[in-house]
């Protein structure tokens, strides 16, 4: 099962005529994916460990992080949590930088259209390993996409070459038929 958080906003008008909004959260279960508890997620993660994650209020909280292939960063309250505290879609957050303090990773979008994420670790070597893993996974995804496009391009190139050969053969056949028709016409005129 895969947990996916969904927020729905509903509105109603209360007794004094004021419109009120209620934000409801639902959980969807998508079949066919492994459980998203910390133990299962860490078993197929490419990198796991604790980092300090900054929330929207600017406060850092210790979170158990798992980088999962296909570009998701799951974070949990601890390594025994039953479900993620949150998921960062690394497909969108392509700018991965180490801040000047050399203790903080900044994840942001190229266009800066979404708020950045800040992850902190007081060990520069381990921080470098996290950045390396994030970049390596991104490189591998891009490499796989590039290879798929090359295969597609090779396939299309082969199809175009085959079509070109068929067109050339058809053109030669048409020229031969036109010559045969012209010869037959000439022969008919000479006979008459």
Secondary structure, DSSP 8 states (H G I E B T S, - for coil): -EEEEEEEEEEEE-TTS-EEEEEEEEEEEETTS---SHHHHHHTEEEEEEEEEE-TTS-EEEEEEEEETTTEEEEESSTT-SS-SEEEETTT--EEEE-TTSSEEEEE-TT--S--EEEE-S-HHHHHHHHHHHHHHHHHHHHHHHHHHHHHHHHHHHHHHHHHHHHHHHHHHHHHHHHHHHHHHHHHHHH-
